[in-house]
Amino acid sequence: MRALVQRIGHAKVFVEGKLEGSAGHGLLLFLGVGTGDDEVSAEQLADKVLNLRIFEDEAGKMNRSVLDISGDMLIISQFTLYADTSRGRRPSFTGACEPAKAEALYDYFVDRLRRTGLSVATGSFGKMMQVELINDGPVTIMIDTDQSGMKRKQ
């Protein structure tokens, strides 16, 4: 799984001109699901995101997690995180998971985050969305369960 994580002051997502979800101070995640991903991948990514220390402490150092600050989260599905641009000028998305399985894993990931008690909002899976955000910092981090040192549990 891949997540583009942004520390935000606030963010909103609109579908067909209507507000679908919003978050205050916390994190905006664009989430992509790959062909080999499963619930273990979702659990590993959720744990990494929830405990990622990118919020400042009293000394001004990035030393607090979204859990530590009781921050909000907005999760947006985004298969384009699996774009392969290595050949030609038109991206290939063959690394992205098929929609039905991807939606199930997206929902599993969101439910896992909600079990923390944090406010977790979403967009609409598979729909065209418009996202507004105030990136705080800016702080933007890419996490990939296949490349970030996370070991798959067998």
C-alpha positions as CSV (number, residue, x, y, z in Angstrom):
1,M,0.0,0.0,0.0
2,R,1.1,3.5,-0.6
3,A,0.1,6.6,1.4
4,L,1.0,10.2,0.6
5,V,0.7,11.7,4.1
6,Q,0.3,15.5,4.5
7,R,0.3,17.3,7.8
8,I,-2.6,19.8,7.5
9,G,-4.2,22.8,9.2
10,H,-7.4,21.6,7.6
11,A,-8.7,19.8,4.5
12,K,-12.0,19.2,2.7
13,V,-13.1,16.8,-0.1
14,F,-16.0,17.5,-2.4
15,V,-17.9,15.1,-4.7
16,E,-20.1,16.6,-7.4
17,G,-19.8,20.0,-5.7
18,K,-21.0,18.7,-2.3
19,L,-18.9,18.5,0.8
20,E,-18.1,14.8,1.4
21,G,-15.6,14.9,4.3
22,S,-13.4,17.3,6.2
23,A,-10.7,17.3,8.8
24,G,-9.1,19.9,11.1
25,H,-5.6,19.9,12.3
26,G,-4.1,16.5,11.6
27,L,-3.4,14.4,8.5
28,L,-4.6,14.1,5.0
29,L,-3.8,10.7,3.4
30,F,-4.0,9.9,-0.3
31,L,-4.2,6.0,-0.2
32,G,-3.3,3.7,-3.0
33,V,-3.7,-0.1,-2.9
34,G,-1.4,-2.3,-5.0
35,T,-2.0,-5.7,-6.5
36,G,-0.2,-7.6,-3.8
37,D,-1.7,-5.8,-0.8
38,D,-3.7,-7.5,1.9
39,E,-5.0,-6.8,5.4
40,V,-1.5,-7.3,6.8
41,S,-0.3,-4.4,4.5
42,A,-3.2,-2.3,5.8
43,E,-2.4,-3.0,9.4
44,Q,1.3,-2.2,8.9
45,L,0.5,1.1,7.1
46,A,-2.1,2.1,9.7
47,D,0.3,1.5,12.5
48,K,3.0,3.5,10.7
49,V,0.7,6.5,10.0
50,L,-0.8,6.6,13.4
51,N,2.6,6.6,15.1
52,L,4.5,8.8,12.6
53,R,6.1,11.6,14.6
54,I,5.6,14.6,12.4
55,F,3.9,17.1,14.8
56,E,5.9,19.5,16.8
57,D,6.5,19.2,20.6
58,E,7.1,22.1,23.0
59,A,10.7,22.4,21.8
60,G,9.6,22.7,18.2
61,K,10.9,19.3,17.1
62,M,8.8,16.8,15.1
63,N,8.2,14.4,18.0
64,R,4.5,13.8,18.2
65,S,2.1,11.6,16.3
66,V,-1.5,12.2,15.2
67,L,-2.5,10.0,18.2
68,D,-0.5,12.2,20.6
69,I,-2.2,15.4,19.4
70,S,-5.7,13.7,19.0
71,G,-5.6,15.0,15.4
72,D,-8.2,14.6,12.6
73,M,-7.7,12.5,9.5
74,L,-9.1,12.7,6.0
75,I,-8.5,9.6,3.8
76,I,-8.8,9.8,0.0
77,S,-8.5,6.8,-2.2
78,Q,-6.0,7.4,-5.1
79,F,-5.1,4.6,-7.4
80,T,-2.8,7.0,-9.3
81,L,-0.2,6.6,-6.6
82,Y,0.6,3.4,-8.5
83,A,1.3,5.2,-11.8
84,D,4.2,3.7,-13.7
85,T,5.8,6.4,-15.9
86,S,8.9,4.4,-16.8
87,R,7.9,4.0,-20.5
88,G,6.4,6.6,-22.7
89,R,4.3,9.6,-21.6
90,R,1.1,7.9,-20.6
91,P,1.1,6.3,-17.2
92,S,0.3,2.7,-16.7
93,F,-1.7,1.6,-13.7
94,T,-1.1,-2.1,-13.8
95,G,0.4,-2.0,-10.3
96,A,-2.9,-0.8,-8.8
97,C,-5.2,-3.3,-7.3
98,E,-8.5,-4.1,-9.1
99,P,-11.3,-1.9,-7.8
100,A,-13.4,-4.3,-5.7
101,K,-10.5,-5.6,-3.7
102,A,-9.0,-2.2,-3.4
103,E,-12.2,-0.8,-2.0
104,A,-12.4,-3.6,0.6
105,L,-8.8,-2.9,1.7
106,Y,-9.4,0.9,1.7
107,D,-12.5,0.3,3.9
108,Y,-10.5,-2.0,6.2
109,F,-7.7,0.6,6.5
110,V,-10.2,3.4,7.4
111,D,-12.0,1.1,9.9
112,R,-8.6,0.4,11.5
113,L,-7.9,4.1,11.9
114,R,-11.4,4.8,13.3
115,R,-10.9,2.2,16.0
116,T,-8.4,4.6,17.6
117,G,-11.2,7.0,18.4
118,L,-9.8,9.8,16.2
119,S,-12.0,11.7,13.9
120,V,-11.6,10.0,10.5
121,A,-13.4,11.3,7.4
122,T,-13.3,10.0,3.8
123,G,-14.0,10.9,0.2
124,S,-16.0,8.5,-2.0
125,F,-14.1,5.5,-3.4
126,G,-13.8,5.5,-7.2
127,K,-15.4,8.9,-7.7
128,M,-14.0,12.1,-9.1
129,M,-13.2,14.4,-6.1
130,Q,-11.9,17.9,-5.5
131,V,-9.6,18.2,-2.5
132,E,-8.8,21.5,-0.7
133,L,-6.1,21.6,1.9
134,I,-3.8,23.8,3.9
135,N,-0.6,21.9,4.2
136,D,1.0,22.7,7.5
137,G,4.8,23.1,7.3
138,P,4.6,22.0,4.5
139,V,5.1,18.4,5.6
140,T,4.5,15.7,3.0
141,I,5.8,12.2,3.3
142,M,5.4,9.1,1.0
143,I,5.1,5.7,2.7
144,D,5.1,2.5,0.7
145,T,4.7,-0.8,2.6
146,D,7.0,-2.5,0.0
147,Q,9.8,0.0,0.3
148,S,9.8,1.5,3.8
149,G,11.4,-1.3,5.7
150,M,8.1,-2.8,6.8
151,K,8.5,-6.6,6.9
152,R,5.6,-8.7,5.8
153,K,4.4,-11.1,8.4
154,Q,3.9,-14.6,7.1
